[in-house]
Amino acid sequence: MARRSPDISQLPLNALRAFEAAARHLSFTKAGLELRVTQGAVSQQVRILEDNLRVKLFRRLTRGLALTGEGEALLPVVSDAFGHINQVLERFENGRLREMLTIGVVGTFASGWLLPRIASFNRSHPQIDIRIFGNNNRVDLAGEGLDYAIRFGDGAWHGTHAERLLDALFTPMCAPALAKRLRSPLDLHQQVLLRSYRPGEWAQWFEAAKCKQPRMTGPTFDSSVALAHAAAQGAGVALLPIPLFVDDLSRKRLVRPYDTRVSLGSYWLTSLKSKRVSPAMQAFRDWLLAESNRSRRSQPAGP
C-alpha cells in the first residue's frame, strides 16, 4: 500500500516556525532565544514536525545541528512562506491594511515633475506606500510587476490604457552666460548642440524656427536630466521639455533664448488593460490627473 504524502493542513505552525529558526541558526538554543521559548520547547516542536513528515530534518551533532537532505529541501520553502506572511502583516496598521502601489517613471518626469509633488499625495493618502522605479522609457508593465508606468511618447503602446498627463513642448535651453550670445536661431550654428538618444529632435525644432539645421556634432545623452545638467554647466545648448524644467528656469540655472517651441510627444500614465484597478491605483490616478491639469494651467508662456 502506497504511503500518503503529509497533509499541509495538519502541520502545526509552531513546529514549522521552530524548524525555520533552528535551521537558520543550526542551534536549538539560539532558535529558542529568538522565539523566546526554551531550547527544549524548540527541540520538541521540531520532533513533532519530523513525526508528522516521517523524516529526519536535522542530524544532532556534538556541537550544534546539521540539516539532512530533507531539511535542506524544506528550509527555503518555509523561509519564503514566512517571509511573505511577515511582509503582509507589516502592512497592517491601526486596524487596516496598508496598500502598495508600484510605479515605473521615466527619469526626467520623475525628477522634474513627480518627486517635487509626491509629498502632497503621501499626506492625503498615508495608507498607501508607493514604490517608484526610474526607467529610460523602456518598461515592461507585466514583467516588472508595475501598477502604472509613466512614459514619454505618442500614447500608443500595445495592450495598455494610456491617459495624457503633459504635452512636452521642447525649446532650446542653456546657461545664462551662453544665452547672451544668442540672438537668432542662426547663432546656434556656432554652438555645441547637446542631443538626446532620440534622433531628429533638433531637426524638428529648426524646421519650426524656419532655420537651416547645422551639422550635428555635439555629444549624445540618454536622459534629459543629464542634458540639462550639461547645459547648465555651459557645455552647450540642450533641447528640453519646458514643463519639467520650470524650477531651473525660475532659478536662472537655465535660460530659454528663443520662444520657438516644438511638440515632440507627451507624458502618459499607462497601465495594462487586463489589470484590475485597485483603490490605491484609483487614488493615485485621480491625484496625478488633477496635478497635471493644475500644472498645465500654470505653465509659463514666454521665454
N, C-alpha and C positions, 0 to 999 in steps of 0.2 A: 504494500500500500504506500503510495507516494506521500511524503510529508508535506503538510501545508506550510506556505510561507507565513511569517508573522503578520498579524493584522495591526496596521499602524494605529488604529483607534484604540487598541489595547495597550499601547506602550505608554508607561507613565511619564508625564512631562518632567517631573523632578529627577527621574532617573536619566533622562536624556540630557538635562542641564548638568547633572553631576558628571556624566561621561564627558561632555564637551569641555568642561572646566578642567577635569583631571587629564584629559588628552592634551590640552594646550600646555599645562604645567608639567605633565608627566609626573604628577605628585598628588596623592590624595590629601596630604596636609595643606599644600598651597591652594588646592581647589576648595578645601574647607574654609580657609581664611577668606577667599574671595566670596564664597557663598554664605559665609557667616554661620557655618554649621561645623560639627566636629569631623575629624578625619574618619572616624568610624561611620558616621552618617553617610559620607560620600562613598566609602567603600561598600556599604550596604546597598545604596541606590544603584551603584554600578553592577553589583551582583544580581539585583532584581532585573536590570536590563539584560544582562547576559543570560539569565534564566529564561526571560521572555523570548529572546532571539535564538536561544540554544546554541550560542557560540561564545568563545572567549574573546574579549576585546582588548585585554591587557595581559602582558606577561609580568608577573610580580618578580622584581629583581631584589637583590640585597639592598641596593640603593636606588629607590625610585621605581619607575614603571617603564615599560616599552609597549608600544602598540603592536598588536597582532595584525596580520593582513586584513582581517575583518574590521578591526578598529580603524586602520588606515583608510579603508573604503568608506566607513561610516562618518568619520570626522568632518570632512569638507561639506558633506550634505547637511549634517546637523548644524555646523557653524554658520553656513549660509542661511539656513532657515531661521535660526535665532537672530542673525543679523537683520534679516528682513522684518522680523517681528519688532525688534528694537527700533528700527527706522520708523515704523508706523506708530509705535507707542510714543516716540518722541514728538510726534506731531499733534498729540492730544494736549490741549491747553485750556484750562478753565471750563471744562465740560464740553469742549467742541474740538473737532479735528481741523488742524491747520491744513490749508490746501497748498499744493505745489504747482508752480507754473514754470515751464521751461521754454526759453525763447532764444532763438538764434538771431543775431543782429549784425548787419553789415557794419564794419568798424567805424566808418565815417559818421553814419547815422547815430551809432551808439555814443561816441564821444562828443559829437557836435550838437546833438539834439536830445536823445533819450536820457542819458545819465544826468544831465543838469535838472531834469524834471522828475526823475523816478522817485525822489523823496516824497513828493506830493501823493503819488499812488500808494506808497508804503504807509503814509499817515492815514489815508482814508480807507485802506484795506489791510490792517495789521495782521489779519488772519491768513494772508496769502504770502507764501515765501516764493520769491522769484529767483530763478537761476538764469543768468544771462551768459550766452556764449557768443563771442565775436566770430565773424567769418568774413571772407573776401568775396561775398555774393555767390559763393558756391556752397550749396546746402542741400542736404538730404533729410527732409522732414521725418520720414518714416525711419530711416536708418539711424538717425541721431536722436530719435525719441523726442522730437520737439513738438510742443503745442502750437507755437507760432514761429514764423521766420519773417523778419523784416528785411527786404532786399530791394535792390535797385534794378529798374528795367521797364518793360512795357506792360507788365501785369499778366503776361501770357505764359504761365507755367503749367504744364500738363498735370491734371489731377488735383489742382489746388484752387481754393477760393481766394481771390485777391481783392483787397479794398485799398483804394488810393489814400495815401497819407499826405504827401507833399510833392508838388512838382519841383523838379530840380532845375532851376534856371541857373545856367553857368555863365560866369563872366571872368575876365582876367583879374587876378589879384597879385599884389606884390608888396614889398617893403616900402614904407613911405619915402625913403631917400631915392629909391629907384623910380617911384611914381612921378617924381618931379621932372624926370627926363622924358616923360611920355606925354605927347600932345595929341597925336593922331595914331590910328592903328598901324600906319606905315612905320612908326618908330619901333614897333615890335620886331621889325626885320633886323635890328641891330642888337636884340636882346636874346638871352638864353630862354627858350620856351620849355618849361618843365611839362612832361607828358605823363598821362596815366597809362595803364596797361590796355585800356580800351582805345582802339585805333580810330582815327578820323574825327576826334572831338574838336581839335583846333581848326580843322578844315571847315567844319560847320560854323564855328564862330566867325572865322574870316569871311565866309560867304555871307553871313548875316551882317557883318560890318562893311560889306561891299569893298573888300580889300583883298589883294592877291596874297595867298599864303606863302610865307618864306620856306626855304628848305628846312625841314625839321631835323635838328641835330642834338637837341637837349636830352638830358637823362630821363629815364622812364621809371615811374614808381608804381607800386602795387596797391596804393591806397591814397585817397585824397588827404588823409591826415598827414601822411609823410610829405605829400606835395605842398601842403600849406606850411608845414614846418620849414621846409627848404626855402619856400618863397619868403617867409618872414625873416629868414636869416640872410636874405639878399642874394640867394643863389640863382634867381631868375624870376620869371613870371609864370604863374600857375593858373590854369583854368579850373575854377572851383564852384561848387553849388552854393549859392548865396544863403539859403535858409540855414545851412549847417555851420556857417562861419560868421554869424551875426555878432557873437561876442568878440571875435578877433577884429572885426571891422569897427565895432564901437570903441574898443580899446586902442585902435590905431596900430595894432600889430600888423594888420594887413590893410591895404587901400585898394579901392576899385578905381583905376584910372579912366575907365570908359563906362558908358551907360549901356552899351550894346550887350544884350543877354540872349542866350540861345537855350531852348529846351532840349535836353538830351535824354530825358526819361523821368521817371518818378520813383518815389519810395512807396512800397506797398506792404501792407500787413497780409501775410499769406498763411493758410492752413490747409491741411488735407481735406478734400471734400468728404472723405469717408470718416473723418474723426468726429466723434460726439463732442459738442461744445459743453464744457464743464462750467459751473458757476464762476470759477476763477478766470477761465478764458473769457467769458462774457463780460466780467467786471473790467478786465484789462482792455478788451476791445473798446468798450464804451468810453473808458477814460482816455485811451490813446486817440480815438477819433475826435473827442472833444478838445484835447490838447492840440491836435494838428489843425483843427478848424481855427482855434484861437491864434496859433502861430501864423497861419496864412493871412489872417486879418491884420496882424501886427507887422508883417514883413515890410522892411523899408523899400521904397520905390526907386530912389536915385542913388548915384554914386556917393 
